[in-house]
Amino acid sequence: FLFKTFENDKCFLSANAEKLGSLLEGSDAFDGAISGLETMDSYLN
């Protein structure tokens, strides 16, 4: 679900959002990511 392409000596990464979302929603990684973002937000504010 991740794609890597090269164009004019530049590397581009893209993802299939639907597949990536279903993977994250179905695992504890999603909760961990949200927790990490909340922690970063508290430090920035």
C-alpha positions in Angstrom: 0.0 0.0 0.0 3.0 2.3 -0.1 4.4 3.4 -3.4 7.9 4.9 -4.2 8.5 6.6 -7.5 11.3 8.5 -9.0 10.8 11.5 -11.3 13.5 14.0 -12.4 16.0 12.7 -9.8 13.4 13.2 -7.0 11.8 10.4 -4.9 8.1 10.6 -4.2 6.3 8.4 -1.6 2.5 7.9 -1.6 0.1 5.6 0.1 -3.2 4.0 -0.5 -5.1 5.8 2.2 -7.9 3.3 2.5 -5.6 0.3 3.1 -3.4 2.3 5.4 -6.4 3.5 7.4 -7.9 0.0 7.8 -4.5 -1.3 9.0 -4.2 1.4 11.6 -7.8 1.2 12.8 -7.5 -2.5 13.3 -4.4 -2.4 15.6 -3.1 -0.8 18.8 -0.8 1.3 16.6 -3.6 3.7 16.0 -4.2 4.3 19.7 -0.4 4.7 20.2 -0.2 7.3 17.4 -3.0 9.3 18.7 -1.5 9.3 22.2 1.8 10.4 20.8 0.2 13.2 18.9 -1.6 14.4 22.0 1.6 14.4 24.0 3.4 16.4 21.3 0.5 18.9 21.2 0.7 19.3 25.0 4.4 20.2 24.7 3.8 22.7 21.9 1.0 24.5 23.8 
